[in-house]
Amino acid sequence: MEKHKVTIGQLRSKKEKGQKITMMTAYDYPTARLVDEAGIDTILVGDSLGMVMLGYESTVPVTLDEMVHHCKAVNRGVKNAFVIGDMPFMSYQVSVEKAVENAGRLIKESLCDAVKLEGGSEMAHVVKALVTAGAPVCAHIGLTPQTATMLSGFKVQGKDAEGAAKLVQSAKDLEQAGAFMIVMECIPDLLAARITKELTIPTVGIGAGKDCDGQVLVYHDLVGLFERFTPKFVKQYVNLSPMIRDALSRYKKEVEEGSFPGTEHTFAMNPEEASKI
């Protein structure tokens, strides 16, 4: 059966019907094709690519140019999934005008279906401006990696009553501002369940328990290609790193001993023509 591009309306309908939404990160063309062919609903081109693909220590150094570059590659590999591009640090915090300009560039140049930005109630006015300008926005609350330093590191958020109440209010403010979806990262499962129940827009959790409307993981965590650290919320479905290292070692050994390339990997020449060389 022919598939069609996933829409915001379909994502909202999934929430209404109690059907779980699937989201996965992708940062390049071949990965995007695999994720799309697996039938994943939404692809997030996260600024986590700074750590996963570019070797930065955090997401902070990622530039808008880098996001555009990776989002373009992802969109070339996608037919059906709804693609969301991350707005990097300081691409939307400086002013509403700059936020609209940068979101417009990310969507126009990379053909993403929507943008994502981090922050709670304090970012509601930015979300409203982007939506008014025609840019769909996915919000992101809880642990916000771009401002992890202000949060004293990569820690669970909303563990006390005050913090939880702030996140509930942020979620409501972001929905009111026009966000079509909210990613909730590293918050207690009971809090995530409450927010999910009180919102009409879908929630997607990463380290936020099973009661969110959907789940997202970083592709490289899921397949064992990122080894610097493994968050508690990650489930590794396959560990590819040892397999790849083994393949590379075997290649090195076979080249050095002369067993690769073999005749099956070699182009033969007509003996008559060869005699003329």
C-alpha positions in Angstrom: 0.0 0.0 0.0 1.3 3.4 -1.0 2.1 5.6 2.0 1.7 9.4 2.3 3.4 12.1 4.1 2.6 12.2 7.8 0.8 15.4 8.9 0.2 17.4 12.1 -3.4 16.4 11.9 -2.5 12.7 11.8 -0.3 13.1 14.8 -3.1 14.8 16.8 -5.5 12.1 15.7 -3.1 9.5 17.1 -3.3 11.1 20.4 -7.1 11.3 20.3 -7.3 7.6 19.5 -4.7 6.5 22.0 -2.3 5.4 19.4 1.4 5.9 20.2 3.6 8.2 18.1 7.1 7.1 17.1 10.0 9.6 16.7 13.6 8.9 15.9 16.6 11.2 15.3 18.4 11.1 12.0 21.3 13.3 10.8 22.1 12.1 7.3 20.6 10.6 4.1 21.2 6.9 4.6 20.0 6.9 8.2 16.9 8.9 7.2 16.0 6.4 4.6 16.3 3.5 7.1 14.2 5.3 9.7 11.6 6.3 7.1 11.4 2.8 5.6 10.8 1.4 9.1 7.6 3.5 9.2 8.6 5.8 12.0 6.1 8.7 12.2 8.4 11.6 12.8 12.1 12.3 12.4 13.9 14.8 14.5 17.1 16.3 13.1 18.3 17.3 16.6 21.1 19.6 17.4 22.4 16.5 19.3 24.1 16.0 16.0 26.8 18.3 17.4 27.8 15.6 19.9 26.9 12.5 17.9 28.2 13.5 14.5 30.5 16.4 14.9 32.3 15.5 18.2 31.4 18.6 20.2 31.2 18.4 23.9 27.6 19.8 24.0 24.9 21.0 21.6 25.8 24.7 22.2 28.4 25.1 19.4 26.0 23.9 16.7 25.3 26.6 14.1 22.3 27.2 11.9 24.4 26.5 8.8 25.2 23.0 10.3 21.5 22.4 11.0 20.5 23.4 7.5 23.2 21.1 6.0 22.0 18.1 8.0 18.3 18.8 7.6 18.8 18.9 3.8 20.5 15.5 3.8 17.7 14.0 5.9 14.9 15.3 3.8 16.5 13.9 0.7 16.1 10.5 2.2 12.5 10.8 3.5 9.2 10.2 1.7 6.7 9.7 4.5 7.9 10.8 7.9 7.2 14.2 9.4 10.6 16.0 9.7 11.4 18.4 12.5 14.6 20.5 12.5 16.1 21.8 15.7 16.8 25.5 16.1 20.3 25.7 17.6 21.4 27.8 20.6 21.0 31.5 20.1 19.1 31.2 16.8 15.8 32.1 18.5 16.6 33.6 21.9 18.0 37.0 20.7 14.8 38.5 19.4 11.4 37.4 18.0 12.4 38.9 14.6 15.6 36.9 14.5 13.7 33.7 15.5 11.2 34.1 12.7 14.0 34.8 10.2 16.0 31.7 11.3 13.0 29.4 11.4 12.1 30.6 8.0 15.5 29.8 6.7 15.6 26.3 8.2 12.2 25.5 6.7 12.8 27.2 3.3 16.3 25.8 2.7 16.1 22.4 4.2 12.4 21.7 3.5 11.7 20.6 7.1 8.0 20.3 8.0 8.5 22.1 11.4 11.1 23.4 13.8 11.8 22.6 17.4 12.9 24.9 20.1 13.8 24.5 23.8 12.3 26.4 26.7 9.1 26.8 28.8 6.7 29.7 29.4 9.5 32.2 28.7 9.5 31.0 25.1 5.8 31.1 24.5 5.9 34.5 22.8 8.5 33.2 20.4 6.4 30.1 19.6 3.4 32.3 19.0 5.4 34.6 16.6 6.7 31.6 14.6 3.3 30.0 14.3 1.7 33.3 13.3 4.4 33.5 10.6 3.5 30.1 9.3 6.3 28.0 10.9 4.9 24.9 12.8 6.7 24.6 16.2 7.4 21.5 18.4 8.3 22.7 21.9 10.8 21.1 24.3 10.6 21.2 28.1 12.3 19.5 31.0 16.0 18.9 30.5 16.9 21.3 27.8 20.5 20.5 26.6 21.2 23.9 25.2 20.9 25.4 28.7 22.1 22.4 30.7 24.7 24.6 32.4 22.0 26.7 34.0 20.3 23.5 35.1 23.5 22.4 36.8 24.1 19.6 34.3 22.1 16.9 32.6 19.7 16.1 35.5 16.1 15.1 35.9 13.8 18.1 36.0 10.5 18.7 37.9 11.3 16.4 40.8 9.9 18.7 43.5 6.4 20.3 43.6 7.6 23.7 42.6 9.6 22.4 39.6 6.7 20.2 38.5 4.2 23.0 38.7 6.4 25.2 36.6 6.7 22.5 33.9 2.9 22.0 33.9 2.4 25.7 33.4 5.0 25.8 30.7 3.4 23.0 28.8 0.0 24.8 28.9 1.5 28.1 27.9 3.3 26.5 24.9 0.1 24.8 23.8 -1.8 28.1 24.1 1.0 29.8 22.0 0.4 27.3 19.2 2.9 24.5 19.5 1.6 21.4 17.8 3.7 19.0 19.9 5.8 19.0 23.0 9.0 16.9 23.7 9.5 16.2 27.4 13.0 15.2 28.4 14.1 13.7 31.7 11.1 14.4 33.9 9.3 12.0 36.4 6.8 9.6 34.8 3.9 10.8 36.9 4.5 14.4 35.9 4.8 13.5 32.3 1.5 11.5 32.5 -0.3 14.5 34.1 0.9 16.9 31.4 0.0 14.5 28.7 -3.5 14.2 30.1 -4.0 17.9 30.4 -2.9 18.8 26.9 -4.8 18.4 23.7 -1.6 18.4 21.7 0.7 15.3 21.6 3.6 14.8 24.0 6.7 12.8 23.1 8.9 11.6 25.9 12.6 10.9 26.2 13.2 9.7 29.7 9.7 10.7 30.7 7.9 7.3 31.1 5.5 5.3 29.1 2.4 7.5 29.4 3.5 10.1 26.9 1.7 10.1 23.6 4.9 9.0 21.9 8.6 8.3 22.4 11.8 9.5 20.8 15.4 8.1 21.0 18.7 9.1 19.4 19.3 6.7 16.5 23.0 6.2 17.4 22.1 5.3 21.0 19.5 2.8 19.8 21.9 0.9 17.5 25.1 1.2 19.7 27.0 3.7 17.6 27.5 6.4 20.3 29.8 5.1 23.1 30.8 8.3 25.1 27.9 7.7 27.5 24.6 6.0 27.7 21.7 7.7 29.4 19.4 5.7 31.7 16.4 6.1 29.4 18.2 4.5 26.4 17.3 1.0 25.3 20.0 -0.4 23.0 18.3 -2.7 20.5 21.6 -3.7 18.8 25.2 -2.9 19.4 26.8 -2.2 16.0 30.1 -0.7 17.2 31.9 -4.0 18.0 30.6 -5.4 14.7 32.0 -2.5 12.7 35.3 -2.5 14.5 35.6 -6.2 13.7 34.8 -5.7 10.0 37.4 -2.9 9.8 40.1 -5.1 11.5 39.4 -7.9 9.1 39.6 -5.6 6.2 43.0 -4.3 7.4 44.3 -7.8 8.0 43.2 -9.1 4.5 44.7 -6.1 2.7 48.0 -6.5 4.6 48.2 -10.2 3.9 47.2 -9.9 0.3 43.9 -11.9 0.4 41.8 -8.8 -0.5 40.9 -8.1 -3.2 40.3 -11.6 -4.5 39.5 -12.6 -8.1 35.8 -12.1 -7.4 36.5 -8.4 -6.7 38.8 -7.9 -9.7 38.0 -6.9 -13.3 39.5 -9.3 -15.8 41.1 -8.2 -19.2 40.8 -10.1 -22.5 44.1 -12.1 -22.7 44.6 -11.0 -26.3 44.4 -7.4 -25.3 46.5 -8.0 -22.2 49.3 -9.4 -24.4 49.6 -6.1 -26.1 50.5 -4.3 -22.9 
